[in-house]
Amino acid sequence: MTIARRTLLKGAASLPLAAVLADPLLARAVAATLTEVTLTTAAGATVRAALALPAQTPASAVLLVHEWWGLNDQIKSVAAELAGRGYMALAIDLYDGHVATTAADARRFMATVARDPGTATETLAAWVAWLKAHKRGNGKIGTVGWCFGGGWSLNASIAAPVEATVIYYGDVRRKARDLARLEGPVLGHFATRDRWITRQMVAGFEAEMKKAGKSLTAYWYEADHAFANPTQARYDAEDAKLAWTRTLAFYRETL
């Protein structure tokens, strides 16, 4: 490790998560501390993820699912933050190594996953099993995802039930028969000005969760979609900080 990079990381360690995420150089330096891991799914596909380990193990694990941009430095930096808080954090990749830099590319990558949801579901279930079997873990797992990843955080917990699920403004159009597979409670962060993940969608989700007899805590923020991403124009610092505080408290209670 170079002196310059060591200096960057030392500075990043003293900064709040939002400051790291907002600075491409800091995010890149922090992301580089993660270890790439791979596994082979039942279908024979090799899939990749980035792993951040806490100082002390065995520890509970958190599986992170990226936004529609892909597994970029920001998501890896969140994994590093969770590792610093004592969790084994695994940021998985559903785009086969692709990272979007434009909305058009992000839309295209997301559409590719939508055309073959079974493969993505199998990938998530395989990573959950990998975490459960990991010698540095204690068997407890939570998931979290943002935007595209918010919906897939929920999908992961349905496909391979875990102890806790966190959704940041993700697609939650699921029926009670599917939600019945959930084992742990769900925490959702939603925005009042979100044109995609609307109050109507979330109300339907709440009703289906109630039918399934599952626990859901939904928080609403006077904000727009992607309010927790400091690299985006719709970022809301106050609401993002509050949502993150609530997410950490939720994990402390469930994991």
Helices and strands as residue ranges (DSSP letters): H 3-13, H 17-22, H 24-31, E 35-40, E 46-52, E 59-65, H 73-84, E 88-92, H 103-115, H 117-133, E 137-146, H 148-159, E 164-168, H 176-179, E 186-191, H 199-212, E 216-221, H 237-254
